[in-house]
Amino acid sequence: MKKIQRRSALASLGMFSFGISSADFLVKEKTIRINDSHSIKKQTLKTDILVVGGGTAGVVAAIQAGRAGKKTILLENNSQLGGTTTTGGVAYPGIFFAWGQQVISGIGWELVQEAVALNDDTLPNFSIPHGKNHPRHQVRLNGPLYSLIIEEKCIEAGVHIRFYETPTKITFKNNSWTVETIGKGISTEIICNQLIDCTGNAYVTSLAGFELKRGEEVQPGSLMFELGGYDFDKLDLNLLRTRYQEEIKKGNLDNTEFRNNIVGLLKSQGDNISHVLGADSTTSELHTLANLKGRASLLRTLRFLRTLPGLEKTKLLDMQPETAVRETYRIAGHYEVTHEDYVTGKHFDDAVSYSYYPIDLHDEKGIIPKHLNEGIVPTVPLRALVPKNSRNLIVAGRCISSDRLANSALRVQASSMGMGQAAAAAAVLAHTHKTTPLEVPFQELRQLIEAHGGIVPPLA
C-alpha cells in the first residue's frame, strides 16, 4: 500500500492541490500561443484511476484508491472539496448508526471523527434512539475545517487534485478511458484505466454515452444561510404570520420558498429551511439559475423581515456560495434499487455497503420524512453502481441506479461515503485484475473495503 509521510505530503500541497502536473502523471505537454499576454497549456496525463467530482462520495473514493496504491487523479470543477457538506453548507452528515449499531464506517467516518475532534465538538449519543427526529443522529461539523481535513487526506494518499476543470468529451478505447477536460488556461487529456463518476448528476456517465433516468420533477434545492440580530422569544409571532400571508397574497413573497413557515425560518435562524424549486446543477446555466433564485428569495425575505417589530436589525450573518441540489439524473444500472427494496431492507447478494435514512422526498409543500420500521437497514448492491453496458466505469453518490423514492434516502452523505469507498475498492481491484468492476472477485472486494475500515453487509 502506498504511504506518503505527512511532512512530504504537505510540502507538496501547492503542486497537487492546484492542479500542477507531476512527473508521475504527465505524459506530454505543449503551449499554444494566443497572444503576448495569455496562452492555453495543453497536456496529457495518465493515471490508473480517475475520480470525477470531489464531493461527499468522490473524496472518499479518491482516498480509498490512493491508499490502495493506485495512481489517482481527482477532478473537481469548484474551488474546494466536500460538495454538499462544504460548498453546499449541509455540514451535518448522517446517518452512520442504525438501531444502536454502526452500519457505515471506514474512510468517511474517519474524516468526520477527525473534524469533530479538531473542533472540540461532541458526537451524538447514538445509543439513544432518534425516534422521528433523525437529525439527532446527524453529526454537526465545522464545514471550512472539514474542507481542510479532506484536502489534506487526499494529498497524504497521493491523490492528484485538479480544481476548476470539467470534462468535455469521454471515449473508451483499448480498455482505457480518455477524458478531455477544460479549465482555466488549460486543456487536458486524461487517460485512465478505471473511471469513477461522483458528479452527483451522472455527468460522466452521460458524456460516455450511457443511459440516464430522471423524473418529470426534481426536489427543490436549498440555499444555506444564517440570520441574526433579533430575539426570537420577544417576537409577535401572530403578527409575523399575518404580515407574511399578506405579502404572499400581494405577490411580493412566495410561500414555497421557506416551506410556508416564516416562524420556522426565524426559529432556526435560517439553516436548512430554504426551498429553491426546480434547482438543477446539471449545466452551468441551470446551476446559475438555481443560485440566482435562491439568493433573490433570501434578499426579498430579509427586506420584509426588517419591516417588522423586533426584526428591524435582522442581519445576514453567513451564506453559502451556491444552492445545494438534491436531485437530478440517475444512471440506468444493472439493477435499480426500488422504494420497496429500501423500506424492506432487502439484502442483496452483492451488497457492498449499507444505507440508513428515512425516505426524504422534498416538494413545494415541504417535507415529512417517512422513517424506516424498527430493525430495517437497507443495503446497496454493486450492480446499482455500474451503468448498463459499460466497462471500467462505476458511480457513487446520489446518481446510483434507483427509483425516485429510494434515491431520496440513498442520496444522503453517510450513504454516499459508503458507496464512494465501495466503488473505489471495486475500481482498484478491476485495475489490479485487468477487468471491470462487476467482474472483480467479490470476496477480495469485501476484504479490501474492510481492510480500510468499511462495513460490508454479511453475505446473503
N, C-alpha and C positions, 0 to 999 in steps of 0.2 A: 504494500500500500504506500502510495506517495505521501511523504510528510514534508512540510515546509516549516522551518523554525519561525516563531513569531517575529523575531527581530528582522530576519531577512525578508519575511513577507511584508512587514510594514515598510521596510525600506524600499520595496518595490511598488508601493501603493500608487505613486504617481504614474508609473509606467502602465500598470494593469488597469486601474480603475478609470483612467481617462481614455482608454481605447488605443493607446500607442502600441504598435506591433512589437512583439518579442521575437527573437530568433527562433524560438520553439515553434511558432505558428506561421511566420512569414515565409511564403514561397517565392513571390516576386512582387515588385513594386516599380511604378513609374509615375512621373509627374507630367500632367498635361497643362501647358501654359495657356491661360485665358487672356490675361493682360499683365501689365507690370505689377499690379497690386494684389492679384489673387490667382490661385491655382487649385485644381482639384487633383488630389492624390488618388491614384488607382492602385489597388493591391490585391493579392490573392493570399488567403490564409488557408491552412489545412489543419484539421483537428479530428479527434476521434468522435467527440460528441458536441453537438451544438444545441444549446437551450435557447429558445426564443421566448422572451418575456421574463422579466426579473421581478415578478410579483410574488405572492404568497407561495404558490407551488413551484415557480421557477427557481427561486433562491434555494429552496431545499433540494430540488433536483440537481442543480449545478454543484452544490456542496457534496451531495452523495456521489456524483460522478467523479468529481475531483478527488475526494477521499479514497475512492476505489481505484485510484491510479490512472485514470483516463485523462488525456488532454481534452480540456473542456473550455468552450467559449460560451459566454452568457451575453445575449444581445438584449438591450433594453432601450426603448425609444424615449424614455423620460430621463430625468436627471438624477434619480436615486432608485434604490432597490426597495422592495416591500409592497408596492402596489396599493391595494385596498387598505392595508394596515398602516402605511406611512403616508403616501401621497393622497390617498382617499380619506385618511383620518379615522378609519374604523379600527382604532387601536385597542381592541379587546377581543383577541382571538378565542375561539372555543368551538366545540366543547371537547375536552380531552378525556373526561371521565364520564362513565355511564353506570348508573346504579351501584355506585360505590367502588367501581373498578376502573383503572386506567385502560382505555381502549386505543388511544392514539399517543404515540411517544416518538422516540427517535430524534432525528435532527431538528425538526420543527420545535419539539418540546424543549430540547437543549437551548435553542435560541431564545425561546420565551422565558425560560428559567433564568438565563444569564441577564436578560433585560430587567427582569423583576429584581434580581439581587443587586445589580449595579445602581438601581434607582431607589433602593431600600423600600421596595413595595412588599406587599404581602399577598400570597396566593390565596384564593378562596378555600374554604374548608369543604373539600369535595366529598367528605363523608356525610355531610348534611344534604339530603335530597333537595334539589332545586324546585320541585313541585311544578307549578305552572309558571314559575318565574325563572326561566332558564338563564337569563343574564347573570344570575348569581354565580354561575359556574364559568362565566367568561372572565378572562384574565386581563385586567386593565394594565396597559403598557404606556411608557413614555415613547411616543412614536418616533421623534427625532433620534432618541438614544437607540431605539431598536434598529433604525436605518444604519446607524454607525456600526452596530454589532454585526449585522448580517453582511455588510460590506467587508468588514474585517475577516469574517469567517470564510467568505468566498476567496479572498486573497490568500488566506492561510491554506486553503485547499488547492491552490494552484489554478483557480479559475481565472480566465482572461475575460475581464468585464469590458463591454463596449457600450457606452451610453450614447444617446442621440442618434441611433441607427435603426432603420427599419427595413425589412425585406421588400424587394420589389419583384423578384422572379425566383422560382424554385423549380429545379429539374432533377430527375433521377436517372443516372446512367452508370453502368459498370459497378453496380452495387454501392454507389455513393450518391449523396445529395450535393448539389451545387446551389447555394443560396446567394443571390445577388442582393446587396443592400446599398442604401444611400444614407448619408449622414452629412453633418456639417463639413463641407470641404473635402469629402472623401467618398469614394465609390469602392466597395469591397466585394470580392467574390470569396465566399467561404465554402470550402469543400470538406464535407464530413461524412463519416460512415453511418452514424445514427443521429436522428433529428428528433427533438422533443419540443412539442408545441405547448407552451404555457402562456399563451397570449390571452386566454380567457374568452376570446372571440373566435377561436379556431381559425385565426387568420392564416397561419402557416399551412394548415390542412387545406384551406380553400385555395391558396396560391399553388399548392402542389397538385390541385386538380381533383380533390376528393369531395364527396357529397357532404353537405351540411344540412341541419334542420333548425327550424325556428318557428315559434308560434306567431299567430297574427298580431298579438300584443306582446309587449315586454314589460317587465316590472319597472316601476319608477326607480330612478336613482336617488341619491341623497347627497346634498352638499353639507358637509360637516362644518360647524362653526360654534362659537361661544359668545354668549351675551353677558353683560354685567351692568352695574350702575344702578341697581334698584333692589328694594327689599320685598321679596315675594309675599311675605307674611302680612305686609301692610297694604297690599293691593285690593281694590274693589273688584272682585272677580266677576260679579254680576254686570257691573258697568262695562268691564272689559269685553265680556261675551256679547253684550248688546251692541256696543260700538263696532265690534268685529263683524257681526252679521249685517249691520247697516252698510259697512264698506263693501261687503260681498255683494249685497243687493245693488249697490251703485255701480258695480263692475270694477271697483278700484283694487279689490283683493280677490283671490281665488281660494275657495275653501279646500281644494285638493292639495295645495302647496304645503300645508302643515297639518294634513290629516283632519282638517276642521277642528283643530284642538289648540286654540291660541293660548289657553291656560297651560296646557301641557308644554307648549313651546317655552313659556316663561319659567315654569317649574323646573324644567330640565336645563334651562339656560342655553337652549339650542341642542347641541349634541346630534343624535341620530333621528331627528323628527322631520326633517325636510323631505319632501317628495317632489322630484322633478319628473313629470310624466313623460314617457317615451324616451328617457335618457338612453343613449346609444353611443358606444365608443368604437364602433366598427371602423369608421373612417375619421379622418381629421375634421372633416366638415361636420359630421354628426356629433362628434365629441365637443367641438367648438359650440354647437348649438346647445348641447346639454349644459355646458359651463355657463353660457350667457343666460339661459333660462333660470338656472339656479341662483346666480348672482343677482339678477334683476328682481327675482322674487324676494330675496333676502333684503335688498335695499328698500323696496316698497314697504315691506313689513316693518323694517326698522324705523322708517319715517312715520308710519302710522303709530307705532308704539310710543314714540316721543311726543305725541299729541295728547296722551292720556295722563290723568293724575297719578303721580307716583312713578311714572315712567319717563319723565321729561329728560332725564340724564342717562337713559339707556345707551349703552355703548357696545360696539362690536369689538370684542377683545381678541378674537382669533378667527381665522377662516382658512380652510384647506384650499390648495391651489386648483383643485378640479373636483367636479362632481363624480362621486363613486357610482359605478354602474353595476347593477345586479344581474342583468340577463341580456344576452344577445343570441349568438349562434352556438349550436352544439354539434358535435360530429355524429355521423352515421356510423356507429361502430359495429364490431362483430356481435355485440349484444347491447340492447338498450335496457338500462335499469328502469323499471316501471315504478309507479306510485305503490302498487301492490307489493312489489319486491321490497320496497323500502320500509313500508309500515309493518310488514310481517317479519322483517329481519331475515329475509331469505339468505341462506348460507350457500354461497356459490362454491363449486369445486375448484375454481381458480381464483378465489378471493385473495387479494394481496394487502388489503387494509380495511379498517372499519370507518364508518361514518356515524356520527351521533348528533342529531339536531332535529328540532321539530320541523314539520312541513311549514314553510315560511314564505308564502306567496303574497307579496305586496300588490296592492292595486290602488285605484283612485280614492277608495274609501279608507284606506289604511292597511292594517294587518292584524289578524287574530291568529297567532300560531296554533297549529294542531299538534299537540305533543304525542310522542310515541307511548304506547302501552307499556306498563312496567315490564322490565326484563328484555325488551326488544332492543337489539343493537344491529343495524344494517351493515352489510359488507359490500365491498367494491370489487367486482371481478376484473381481472386483467383484460378480458375481451372487450370491456366497455371503454378501455383506454386506447384502443387501436382502431383506426379508421379502416373500414372495409376495403379490401383490395390493395392495401398498402404494404410496403416492406420498409423496414428500418425507420419506421415512424411511430411515435407514441405521443399521447397527450396527457396532461394532468390539469386539474382545476375545474372550473365551472363549465368548460366545454366538453366534459365527459358525456358519453353517449347515454342519454337518459330522457325520460319524458319530462314535461314542464314541472309537474308537481314534485317528482323525485329530485329534480335539479334544484328546486328552491331550498332543499335541505343539503344536498351534496355540495353546493357551491361554497359553503362557508369555510373559514380559514383553517381550522384544525383538520377538517376532512381533506382540504386541498393540500395541506402539508403531508398528510399520509400518502395521498396519491402521488405527490411530487417525488417522494422518496422511492416509492414502489416503481414508478415509471422509469426513474433514472437507474435503479438497480437492474431492471429488465434491459435497458439500453446498454448498460455496462456489460452484462453477460452476452447480449447479442453481438456486441463488438468482439468480445473475447472468443466466442464460439463461431464467429463469422456467419451469423444467422440473423433472424429478425425477432423482435421482442416476443411475439406469440409462440415462438418455437424454442425458447430457452428452456433448459432443464428446470422444471418447476421447483424441485427440492433445493437446487442451488440458489434459485431466486429467493426462496423463503430464508435460507441461511444467510444470504448477503444482507437482506433487509434487517434481520435480527442481529447480525454482527454489528450493525450501526445503530442499534438501539430501538429499531422499529418493532411494532407489534403486528404480527400476521395472524389472522384467524386460523384456528386449527383446521386440519383437513376435514372436509365433509365426509 
